[in-house]
Amino acid sequence: MKNNKKLTKFILFIAAIIIIAATKSDIYRQIRESQGTINNVYRHLITHYVDDIDLEKFTKLSIDNMLSDLDPYTVYLVKDQRKGLDMLTKGKYSGVGIQIGKRDNQLTVISPMENSPAKRAGIVSGDLILKIDGRDTDNLSMDDAAKLIRGRKGTQIILTIDRFGYDEWIEFTLTREDIAVQDVSYSGMIDETTGYIRLVRFSKNSAIEMDKALTNLLSNNMSSLILDLRDNPGGLLKSAVSILDLFIDKGELLVWTEGKTKQSHRKYFSKNDPIVPRSIQIAVLINRGSASASEIVAGVMQDLDRGVVVGRQSFGKGLVQTIYNLDKDKSLKVTTAKYYIPSGRLIQKPGYLPDGLLANSTKSADTLFETTGGRRVDGGGGITPDHVIAMDPATPILSASWRRGLFFTYVQKHKHLYDSFGDVVSDTTLMDQFEDFVYSNDLDILLKGESTYLDTRETLMEMDSSSVSVQGAIDLLDRYFEEKAITQFDREKEKLCNAITKQFAEHFQGKKGRLKISSETDKDMIKALSILQDPFVYKEVFIPQ
């Protein structure tokens, strides 16, 4: 009888191997047939097409088109496109150490990094970059400018600068160096008990920087922490896991991935005792710009009832990519798995693939899950905060001023008028001067409903411009929008004052000064502080309803 059982098990084992082998053989056959078709089409096109075709460009175009119907993260990368990956995986790049931006459509130095070639040479915040190695920057995109400024370590670059208050342009000859990527853009104490960390990406350096920032805050008697992940697009999964290891008890399952291959099935656990005691209260800030690794950290903190999440629904990117190097210049980044957090939630929002492209129909996913403490949390895409803070509606002058970089530009042009931030705060004419500055810049400001009205106005004029009734209605509405425009600055004055004050605070007091103003005006920050400063309110978040 025992021999029969052994024989049965052996037969089943052999049968399983045969089935798996047959399945793989069938897949390989389909791949060979599909590849043969693609090769034949490519060969006939190149051989017989009426015009000569640039093979390198045509190959890239063909691959891009092949990938276009898949998720947006599966992409073919060549040469310079791989540098962004190097910044994440190596934690550094070769350049001169400046953060650049567009201000009033001009390429501008936002800030030079400490101990960088740019900082040591004397480049300062607000400098306008007119030329890069003699090439005009007028029509350069931000990406193109960044590519020109970066380069091989040890090579030189010449930046031509226009600086406010100087009659002539200044030329800086800089030697490129390895620049360490800074993921923690700021950390410090907001008040006597509350620490704050702003994390802007997840690269190779993130966990090291977070460890250092947390150790420093804990030495300052921090009893609560705000971790700001707003507009953090993510990065390396391993960095997110390493950062969670600083907060979560040893042995906890943090995240796992599932895909088609055996290699894509992985579970990640916290490996060490956390450096942040359980007694430290935590608030995590997220918004629609928080994606991927940011959502892992926020979601795990929520699922394990380790922190309260504040802000707005996150982006919803729960797909894991693997880089396959095709040669020294080309790579293929492929989505190979999906990641799940402790409650079982898949963060990826649905609809990333066309329905008809899937070989098998997928079952509808669960949308309700529970934290370790029994609280209900939503699935179905992204992280829903424990406290959702509604965004203020966009206002026309504020929006236009941000688009044109007027707050930054105003401070750079007027900072010489003040000796300290206290002088700015006590200047009763500040907003009158800023109003004049705003209107002198010929902003394209449209009031609410004005765009729709202008379209309707044009249509009515085309239909019957001679009609007295039509002209009367148009005159009436024109006067309405003119009157609203005259008083619009006053209606936005408080928001505009907050924005310009934050910019001056950063100039005179650094990021710490800006953070202090933000803690008094930023709705997410205000809510987080109100929760953290009341232990009963904080604990109530984690009680199942």
C-alpha positions in Angstrom: 0.0 0.0 0.0 2.8 2.4 0.9 4.6 1.6 -2.4 1.4 2.4 -4.3 1.1 5.8 -2.5 4.8 6.5 -3.4 4.2 5.5 -7.0 1.1 7.7 -7.2 3.0 10.7 -5.8 5.9 10.1 -8.2 3.5 9.9 -11.2 1.8 13.1 -10.1 5.2 14.8 -9.8 6.2 13.7 -13.3 2.9 14.8 -14.7 3.3 18.2 -13.1 6.7 18.6 -14.7 5.4 17.5 -18.1 2.5 20.0 -17.8 4.9 22.9 -16.8 7.3 21.9 -19.6 4.5 21.8 -22.1 3.2 25.2 -21.0 6.7 26.8 -21.3 7.2 25.1 -24.7 3.9 26.6 -25.9 4.9 30.1 -24.6 8.3 29.8 -26.3 6.6 28.7 -29.6 4.3 31.7 -29.5 7.3 34.0 -28.8 9.2 32.5 -31.8 6.2 33.0 -34.1 5.5 36.5 -33.0 9.2 37.5 -33.2 9.4 36.0 -36.7 6.5 38.2 -37.8 8.1 41.3 -36.4 11.4 40.5 -38.0 9.8 39.9 -41.4 7.9 43.2 -41.3 11.1 45.1 -40.2 13.2 43.4 -42.9 10.7 44.2 -45.7 10.3 47.8 -44.6 14.0 48.5 -44.5 14.7 46.7 -47.8 11.9 47.9 -49.9 10.6 51.2 -48.5 10.9 54.0 -51.1 13.1 56.3 -49.0 16.3 55.6 -47.0 15.4 55.4 -43.3 17.6 56.2 -40.4 17.8 52.8 -38.8 18.7 53.9 -35.3 15.8 56.4 -35.1 13.4 54.0 -36.9 14.3 51.2 -34.4 13.6 53.5 -31.4 10.3 54.7 -32.9 9.3 51.1 -33.6 10.1 50.0 -30.0 8.3 53.1 -28.6 5.2 52.3 -30.6 5.4 48.7 -29.5 5.4 49.8 -25.8 2.9 52.7 -26.2 -0.2 50.6 -25.3 1.4 49.2 -22.1 1.6 51.0 -18.9 3.5 54.4 -19.0 6.4 53.0 -16.9 7.5 50.4 -19.4 9.9 52.3 -21.7 12.9 52.0 -23.9 15.8 54.1 -22.7 18.8 55.3 -24.7 22.0 57.2 -23.7 21.0 60.4 -21.8 17.6 59.0 -20.8 19.4 56.6 -18.4 20.9 59.4 -16.4 17.8 59.8 -14.2 18.1 56.1 -13.3 21.7 56.6 -12.4 20.8 59.4 -10.0 18.5 57.0 -8.1 20.6 53.9 -8.2 24.0 55.6 -7.6 22.8 58.5 -5.5 24.9 61.0 -7.5 25.5 62.6 -10.8 28.3 64.6 -12.4 27.6 68.4 -12.7 28.1 71.7 -11.0 25.6 71.5 -8.2 22.8 74.0 -9.0 19.0 73.7 -8.9 17.5 75.5 -11.9 14.1 76.6 -12.8 12.2 78.9 -15.2 11.3 82.3 -13.8 9.5 84.7 -16.1 10.5 82.4 -18.9 14.2 82.7 -18.2 16.5 80.0 -17.0 17.3 80.9 -13.4 19.4 79.6 -10.6 17.0 78.6 -7.8 19.8 77.7 -5.4 23.4 76.4 -5.5 24.2 73.3 -3.4 26.5 73.6 -0.5 30.2 72.8 -1.2 29.5 72.5 -5.0 31.5 74.0 -7.9 28.8 76.5 -8.4 28.7 77.6 -4.8 32.4 77.9 -4.5 32.6 79.9 -7.7 30.1 82.5 -6.3 27.0 81.7 -8.3 24.0 82.8 -6.2 20.2 82.3 -6.1 18.5 84.5 -8.7 21.3 84.5 -11.3 19.9 84.3 -14.8 21.7 81.7 -17.0 21.9 83.3 -20.4 24.3 80.8 -22.1 25.6 77.3 -21.5 29.0 76.8 -23.2 28.0 79.7 -25.6 24.6 78.3 -26.4 21.7 80.6 -25.8 19.2 79.3 -23.2 16.1 81.3 -24.5 14.5 78.3 -26.2 15.9 75.5 -24.1 13.6 73.3 -22.1 14.5 72.5 -18.4 15.5 69.0 -19.4 17.7 70.1 -22.3 19.4 72.7 -20.0 20.0 70.1 -17.3 21.5 67.7 -19.9 23.9 70.5 -21.1 25.0 71.4 -17.5 25.6 67.8 -16.5 28.5 65.9 -18.0 31.6 63.8 -17.3 33.4 64.4 -14.1 36.5 66.6 -14.6 35.2 68.3 -17.7 34.6 72.1 -17.8 31.6 74.2 -18.6 31.1 77.9 -19.0 27.9 79.5 -17.7 27.1 83.1 -18.8 25.2 84.8 -16.0 23.1 88.0 -15.8 23.0 89.2 -12.2 20.7 92.0 -10.9 22.6 95.1 -10.1 25.5 94.3 -12.5 25.9 96.2 -15.7 27.8 93.4 -17.5 27.3 89.7 -17.9 29.5 87.4 -15.8 31.2 84.2 -17.1 31.9 81.3 -14.7 34.2 78.5 -15.8 33.3 75.5 -13.7 34.7 72.0 -13.4 32.1 69.2 -13.1 32.3 67.0 -10.0 30.3 64.1 -8.6 27.3 65.7 -6.9 25.5 63.7 -4.2 21.7 63.7 -4.6 20.0 65.2 -1.6 16.8 63.4 -0.8 16.0 65.0 2.5 15.6 68.6 1.4 15.0 69.9 4.9 14.8 68.6 8.5 14.4 70.5 11.7 12.2 71.3 14.7 9.0 73.3 14.0 8.5 73.9 17.7 9.9 72.6 21.0 8.4 69.1 20.5 7.6 68.6 16.8 10.1 67.6 14.2 9.7 67.9 10.4 11.3 66.0 7.5 10.8 66.8 3.9 11.7 63.8 1.6 11.7 64.6 -2.1 12.7 61.2 -3.6 13.7 57.7 -2.8 17.3 57.0 -4.1 20.3 55.0 -2.8 21.0 57.8 -0.2 17.5 58.2 1.2 17.6 55.8 4.2 21.1 57.1 5.3 19.8 60.7 5.1 16.6 59.8 7.0 18.6 58.0 9.7 20.8 61.1 10.2 17.8 63.5 10.2 15.8 61.4 12.7 18.8 60.9 15.0 19.3 64.7 15.1 15.6 65.4 15.8 15.5 62.8 18.5 18.5 64.4 20.2 16.4 67.6 20.3 13.7 65.9 22.4 11.3 65.4 19.5 8.0 63.8 20.7 6.1 64.0 17.4 7.1 64.1 13.7 5.7 65.3 10.5 7.0 63.4 7.5 6.3 65.4 4.3 6.0 63.2 1.2 3.9 65.7 -0.9 4.9 65.8 -4.5 7.5 63.0 -3.9 7.3 60.8 -7.1 8.9 57.8 -5.5 12.0 55.9 -6.6 13.7 52.8 -5.3 11.5 50.2 -3.5 14.5 49.1 -1.4 14.9 52.7 -0.1 11.2 52.8 1.0 11.7 49.5 2.8 14.9 50.7 4.5 13.1 53.9 5.6 10.2 52.0 7.0 12.7 49.9 9.0 13.5 53.0 11.0 9.9 53.2 12.2 8.4 49.7 12.3 8.9 46.9 14.8 11.3 44.2 13.7 9.8 41.3 11.9 6.7 43.0 10.4 5.7 42.4 6.8 6.0 45.7 5.1 5.4 45.1 1.4 5.4 42.2 -1.1 5.5 42.0 -4.8 3.7 39.6 -7.2 4.4 39.1 -10.9 4.7 36.5 -13.6 8.1 35.1 -12.8 9.5 33.5 -9.6 11.9 36.4 -9.2 9.1 38.9 -9.0 7.5 37.2 -6.0 9.3 38.8 -3.0 8.4 39.7 0.6 10.0 42.5 2.5 10.1 42.5 6.3 11.5 45.0 8.8 14.9 43.7 9.8 16.0 45.9 12.7 14.6 47.4 15.8 13.3 50.9 14.9 15.3 54.0 15.9 12.1 55.9 16.4 10.3 54.8 19.6 6.7 53.8 19.4 5.9 56.8 21.8 6.8 59.2 19.0 3.6 60.3 17.2 3.8 60.6 13.4 1.8 62.4 10.8 2.5 61.7 7.1 1.6 64.4 4.5 0.6 63.2 1.0 -1.1 64.7 -2.1 -1.8 63.7 -5.7 1.9 64.1 -6.5 2.9 61.4 -4.0 3.5 58.2 -5.9 5.2 54.8 -5.8 7.6 54.5 -2.9 5.9 57.4 -1.2 2.6 55.5 -1.3 4.4 52.4 0.2 5.7 54.4 3.1 2.4 56.3 3.7 0.3 53.1 3.2 2.4 50.9 5.5 2.4 53.6 8.3 -1.4 53.6 7.9 -1.9 49.9 7.6 0.2 49.2 10.7 -1.5 52.0 12.7 1.9 53.7 13.1 1.0 57.1 11.8 -1.9 59.3 10.8 -2.0 60.3 7.1 -3.1 63.8 6.2 -3.7 65.5 2.8 -5.2 64.3 -0.4 -5.5 61.0 -2.3 -2.1 59.9 -3.6 -1.3 59.2 -7.2 -1.9 55.4 -7.4 1.3 53.8 -8.8 1.7 50.3 -7.5 3.8 48.8 -10.3 7.3 47.6 -9.9 9.9 48.1 -12.7 13.0 46.1 -13.6 15.8 47.5 -15.7 17.3 45.2 -18.4 20.5 46.6 -19.9 20.5 45.7 -23.6 24.0 47.2 -24.2 26.1 50.0 -22.7 23.8 52.7 -24.2 20.4 51.1 -24.2 18.1 49.7 -21.5 14.5 48.4 -21.3 12.6 49.3 -18.2 9.8 46.8 -17.8 6.9 46.6 -15.3 7.4 43.1 -13.9 5.3 43.1 -10.7 2.7 44.8 -8.5 3.3 45.7 -4.9 0.9 45.1 -2.0 1.0 46.6 1.5 0.2 44.8 4.8 -3.6 45.1 4.7 -3.5 43.4 1.2 -4.1 46.6 -0.7 -2.8 47.0 -4.2 -2.1 50.7 -4.6 -2.1 50.8 -8.4 -5.1 52.5 -9.8 -7.0 50.6 -12.4 -7.0 51.3 -16.1 -3.3 51.3 -16.8 -3.8 48.7 -19.7 -6.4 48.6 -22.4 -9.0 45.9 -21.6 -8.6 44.2 -25.0 -4.9 43.7 -24.5 -5.2 41.4 -21.5 -5.1 37.7 -22.4 -7.4 36.8 -19.4 -10.2 38.7 -17.8 -9.3 39.9 -14.3 -11.6 39.6 -11.3 -12.8 42.8 -9.7 -10.5 43.8 -6.8 -11.6 44.3 -3.2 -11.9 48.0 -2.2 -12.2 47.7 1.6 -9.4 46.5 3.8 -8.5 46.7 7.5 -5.5 47.9 9.4 -3.8 45.8 12.1 -6.0 47.6 14.7 -9.2 46.9 12.7 -9.8 50.3 11.1 -11.2 50.2 7.6 -9.1 51.6 4.8 -9.9 52.1 1.1 -8.3 50.2 -1.7 -8.8 50.6 -5.4 -5.9 52.9 -6.2 -3.8 55.3 -4.2 -3.8 56.0 -0.4 -6.8 57.8 1.0 -5.7 60.0 4.0 -7.1 59.6 7.4 -7.9 63.3 7.3 -8.6 64.6 3.8 -7.8 68.3 3.4 -9.6 70.0 0.5 -7.5 72.1 -1.8 -8.3 75.8 -1.9 -9.8 76.7 -5.3 -7.2 78.2 -7.6 -7.3 82.0 -7.8 -6.3 83.8 -11.0 -3.5 86.2 -9.8 -1.9 83.7 -7.4 -1.9 81.0 -10.2 -0.5 83.4 -12.8 2.2 84.6 -10.3 3.3 81.0 -9.6 3.4 80.2 -13.3 5.6 83.2 -14.0 7.8 82.8 -10.9 6.9 86.3 -9.8 7.4 85.7 -6.0 10.9 84.5 -6.5 11.7 87.3 -9.1 10.3 90.0 -6.8 12.4 88.9 -3.9 15.6 88.8 -6.0 14.9 92.3 -7.3 13.9 93.9 -4.0 15.9 92.0 -1.3 18.5 94.8 -1.2 15.8 97.1 0.3 15.8 95.1 3.5 18.4 94.1 6.1 16.4 91.4 7.8 13.2 89.4 7.6 11.8 91.6 10.4 12.2 94.6 8.0 10.0 92.8 5.5 7.3 92.0 8.0 7.1 95.6 9.2 7.0 97.1 5.7 3.4 98.4 5.4 3.9 99.2 1.7 5.0 95.7 0.7 1.7 94.5 -0.8 1.2 97.9 -2.6 4.6 97.5 -4.2 3.9 93.9 -5.1 0.6 94.8 -6.7 2.4 97.3 -8.9 5.0 94.7 -9.8 2.3 92.1 -10.7 0.4 94.4 -13.0 3.7 95.7 -14.6 4.4 92.1 -15.7 1.5 92.0 -18.1 0.2 88.7 -16.7 -2.4 86.7 -18.5 -5.0 86.7 -15.8 -8.5 85.3 -16.4 -11.2 85.5 -13.8 -13.5 82.6 -13.0 -15.9 82.2 -16.0 -14.1 84.8 -18.1 -12.6 82.3 -20.5 -16.1 80.8 -21.3 -17.5 84.3 -21.6 -14.8 85.4 -24.1 -15.6 82.4 -26.3 -19.4 83.1 -26.1 -18.7 86.8 -26.8 -16.8 86.0 -30.0 -19.6 83.6 -31.2 -22.3 86.3 -30.5 -20.3 88.9 -32.4 -19.9 86.6 -35.4 -23.7 85.8 -35.4 -24.9 89.4 -35.2 -22.5 92.2 -34.3 -25.0 94.9 -35.3 -27.7 93.8 -32.9 -28.4 96.4 -30.2 -29.5 93.7 -27.8 -26.3 91.7 -28.3 -24.1 94.7 -28.0 -25.9 95.8 -24.8 -25.4 92.4 -23.2 -21.8 92.4 -24.2 -21.2 95.9 -22.8 -22.8 94.9 -19.5 -20.7 91.7 -19.1 -17.5 93.6 -20.1 -18.1 96.1 -17.3 -18.8 93.3 -14.9 -15.4 91.6 -15.6 -13.6 95.0 -15.6 -15.0 95.8 -12.1 -14.1 92.3 -10.8 -10.6 92.7 -12.2 -10.1 96.0 -10.4 -10.8 94.5 -7.0 -9.3 91.0 -7.6 -6.0 91.7 -6.0 -7.7 92.8 -2.8 -9.7 89.5 -2.7 -6.5 87.5 -3.1 -4.4 89.8 -0.9 -4.0 87.4 2.1 -2.9 84.4 -0.1 -0.5 86.6 -2.1 0.9 88.0 1.1 1.5 84.5 2.5 3.4 83.5 -0.7 5.6 86.6 -0.9 6.3 86.4 2.8 7.4 82.7 2.6 9.8 83.7 -0.3 11.4 86.5 1.8 11.6 84.2 4.8 13.5 81.6 2.8 15.9 84.3 1.5 16.7 85.7 4.9 16.3 82.6 7.2 16.6 79.7 4.8 14.2 76.8 4.6 13.7 76.9 8.4 12.2 80.4 8.0 10.0 79.3 5.1 8.8 76.3 7.2 7.8 78.5 10.1 5.5 80.6 7.9 4.2 77.4 6.3 3.3 75.9 9.7 1.0 78.9 10.2 -0.6 79.0 6.8 -0.4 75.6 5.1 -3.7 73.7 5.8 -2.0 70.3 5.7 0.6 71.4 8.3 -2.0 73.1 10.5 -4.1 70.0 10.6 -1.1 67.7 11.2 0.1 69.9 14.1 -3.4 70.1 15.6 -3.6 66.2 15.7 -0.1 65.7 17.0 -0.4 68.3 19.8 -3.5 66.6 21.3 -2.7 63.0 22.3 -6.4 62.2 22.6 -7.2 63.3 19.1 -4.1 61.4 17.8 -5.1 58.1 19.5 -8.7 58.5 18.3 -7.6 58.2 14.7 -6.6 54.5 15.3 -9.9 53.5 17.0 -12.1 51.3 14.6 -15.3 53.1 13.8 
